[in-house]
Amino acid sequence: IKYLMIQRTKTECVRYGIDVLKQLGESVSEAPSKLSIMYQFLKVRMMLRTKEAEMLLYMSDMADKLAQVKIRILNVVSAVAFETNKELCSVLGMRIVQLTL
């Protein structure tokens, strides 16, 4: 993905990253609708509702290696999407939070 950031267009980079995420079980639309963005937001909000701020500060390290890989890819793709597709960037950021919790 980082190679594509240098050699290809940002759109190709995002498309490739989304394809990799799909292979890892993360289904993300390249062009999320407002409804999809709202759904992801509400999902994060519901997940956070049961957590105390103190607990979030002292969470243990993530043991799930697959989730760690997904988060790394989401981070790279969201950095590119920030410049090309703000809606997608929002959804990717919320997926990172969901995987973390």
Protein Blocks (a to p, Z undefined) as FASTA:
>chain_A
ZZmmmmmcfklmmmmmmmmmmmnopacdfbdcfklmmmmmmmmmmmmmmpcfklmmmccc
dfblklmmmmmmmmmmmmmmmmmommlmmmmmmmmmmmmZZ
